[in-house]
């Protein structure tokens, strides 16, 4: 009876020792498990504790969180302690079976408020006279301010001249840069935005620190693990965390660059001429009327004076046809005593205004034609050659009023021989 009691007591002691050893192993494993990191909101639109933070909470049940939404991966990281089982003792030696690792509280404390970091973007459109010259000036200004031309496109063709630039310049001097760029032409549009990314950068740094802590704890656990399944599971998690670390580092580099250099989009263009067709009437001919005086100098045969009128039709200032009829001032009879048909033209002087003035445009010209003059009752046919000196007293697009004098030489009259005459007059032409 006494031996049976001793045997029962010995079995109870062995059972108590085994339970104590299992509890010790569980405490070691719980202390070795990685703590769930504290995940700040990452991005201007994420709200801690919102419904979106629970997306992908079950490990392996959803894709990795998108860039800028780091708060959505909170539950996924925290669930690692529930699915990873680590064996730190050899079960063949009589030790207890592995137990799930317990989660530890986060060791990362909240940091002070993030400093201001501004992502500056500007869009500016400038009207210039010559796109090619303005584009060269833009490149000089960018170089002067220590910037970089990322994109440069110039289309300087007839009827379609434009250029576009994408530039990165130091943020501190971006305002002076924009003012200097605006001086190359007329600014038609300017838009500048500055987005504060300081909190987003700060949250990303916190998230990166937590990922680094989590990775380090996994490395410590991996060094103690012996079970193949546990090793594979830990390495899978470490691979995912390393990828997340690389992504966050890339985002931090991107935000640093955006804060250090402003991004400026510039468009240069020329004012296109209005191609809408307009009605611009042009004169085909200029019909006109003339009031005349003709003095005929015949030497020993006498001198004669004539008064009359004429008709003129001019295709331009350079060519006209005149028909003149005059009566001798002392003629006792009826009808015309002198009849001229001439052709000719006039020319302006470039040194005297080239005919562009409204008043007093001088010109000279030539005349050639036929003359029939009667002085003693009988008319004689003669050939006429002469020159013209005149002034446009007044001229518009539709009307011109002239005063002119023509010096004429007349040939072919056998009774008189060669002689000359001076014809003076006023004439008016209208556009038709």
Secondary structure, 3 states (H helix, E strand, C coil): CHHHHHHHHHHHHHHHHHHHHHHHHHHHHHHHCCCCCCCCCCCCCCCCCCHHHHCCCCCCCCCCCCCCCHHHHHHHHHCHHHHCCCCCCCHHHCCCCCCCCCCCCCCCCCCCCCCCCEEEEEEEEEECCCHHHHHHHHHHHHHHCCCEEEEEEEEEECCEEEEEEEEEEEHHHHHHHHHHHHCCCEEEEEEEEEEECHHHHHHHHHHHHHHHHHHHHHHHHHHHCCCHHHHHHHHHHHHHHHHHHHHHHHHHHHHHHHHHEEEEEEEEECCCCCCCCCCCCCCCCEEEEEEEEEEEECHHHCEEEEEEEEEEEEEECCEEEEEEEEEECCCCCCCCCEEEEEEEEEEECHHHCCCCCCCCEEEEEEEEEEEEEECCCCEEEEEEEEEEEEEEEEECCCEEEEEEEEEEEEECCCCCCCEEEEEEEEEEEEEC
